[in-house]
């Protein structure tokens, strides 16, 4: 299973994480971009997972 949380337009990732019903996480990483615009979590088995992302407005 995979869960992804995304930033709003004009924002980029400054951190992220997950909540899972068990500890079987395969991947936990910033995604999209560059710069990254989301956070993705992948599990090794069927379980409930939630991805969280912390975003900030970026200026060129």
Secondary structure as UniProt FT lines:
FT   STRAND          2..6
FT   TURN            9..10
FT   STRAND          11..20
FT   STRAND          25..31
FT   STRAND          38..43
FT   STRAND          49..57
//
